[in-house]
């Protein structure tokens, strides 16, 4: 999981790619949870927070361009 300072250094395209990767991981984790194969259920929470972090930084960058 990348920290906010690391994410701020990425470009917009790299942030979109990071978001897509995290959403794919979240889908796979939720699928494994339903089938009972998940080994670390707390990972779902971590990935959701990671997605929120990426979206927040994307929003910050878009607002700074608008000003």
N, C-alpha and C positions, 0 to 999 in steps of 0.2 A: 504494500500500500504506500503510495507516494504522499509526502507531506505537502501542505499548501504552498510552502516556499518553493518546492521543486516544481509544482504544477504551474506556478506563476511564470516560470522561465520558459514554458512550452508555448508554441504557437497555437493559433486557433484550430488548425487542422489536427495538430497532435492532441489537443484537448478533446476534440470530437472523437478521435480514434481511441483515446483512453476511456471516454464515456461508453463507446460501443463495446470495448473489451470488458468493462465492468458490468454492463447490462447483460452480456452473454454469460459471464461468470455467475451472475445472480440468477439467471434463468436455470442454469445447470444445477446450482445449489438448491433452488426451490424444487426442481424435479427430483433430485436425490433425497430431499427431505420427505417428499410425498411417498417415495418408494421405500423409505426407511434405510437408505444406504449412506446417509450423511454421517461423517465422522466428527465434524466440529460445527454444530448448529450456530455458534456465535459468529462464524464467518459470514453468515447472511447479513447480520447487523453491520459488520465491518464494511462489507461491500456496499450496502445501502448508504452508509455514511460517506464512503469514497465517491459514489455517484453524486451525492449532494455537494460534496466539496468541489468536484469538477464543474458542476453546473453553476455554483456560486462564483467561481473564478472566471468562467466564461461570461457570466453576467457582468462582473466587475469590468472585464476587458471591453465588453461592448458598450458599457456606460461611459467608460473613459474616452472611447473613440467618438461618442456622440457629443461630448462636451467641447 
